[in-house]
Amino acid sequence: MNELWVEKYRPSRIDDCVLPDDLKQTFSKFVKDEYIPNLLLTGGPGVGKTTVARSMLNECNLDYIIINGSMEGNIDTLRVKIKHFASTVSLTGTRKYVILDEADYLNPQSTQPALRNFMEEYSKNCGFILTCNFKYRIIEPLHSRCSVIDFKIDSNVKATMATRFMDRAEYILNGESIPFEKQALADLITKHFPDWRRVINELQTYSTAGKIDSGILI
């Protein structure tokens, strides 16, 4: 089975992530300082929240696990997974991290308060990076225990961001030896901006026809 392009071409360094400059500088400083605080990364789907979390931890050579809040969001699963991971010391003696994807799917009356307790209980040994599409669905006690970073793209940098992702998409298509029309690629990016994941997934789907041209937008 062919590997998913979103995984095959997922950046592993912050420098390679398609981000506004201010966000890239923030995350690069975390990596440079080798200290990543508890984070709540918020923004629309496909903008790179999980990729950024993984890239920072990979660059700092830190142990981490990923838990999907929409699929593994019950209290017992969280308790078992987090306790098993966070209660032990990493092989390198460094801080460990839990990436909790789609944390806004966690029940705000039961599971999110439990997560708050886990964050406090294992704070000496383990950090937490939460991602969500809707930060208003995250309870205030979790907000207060994290640095909240919004993956918003201001209107004055949209063109720059689209150009950067155009370069990334061309790199992927060239790497897969798929011929393409630049205008068709630009139109696809404009259609789904800023959901980079969807653009890449659709390119992989359309590539089965052997080329990327204006027919993909019909």
Buried (B, 14 or more C-beta within 10 A) or exposed (E): EEEEBBEEBBBEEBEEBBBBEEBBEBBBEBBEEEEBEBBBBBBEEBBBBBBBBBBBBBBBEBBBBBBBBEEBBEBEEBBEBBEEBBEEEBEEEBBBBBBBBBBBBBEEEEBBBBBBEBBEBBBEBBBBBBBBBEBEBBBEBBBEBBBBBEBEBEEEBBEEBBEBBBEBBEEBBEEBEBEBBEEBBBEBBEEBBBBBBBBBBBBBEBBEEEBBBEEBEE
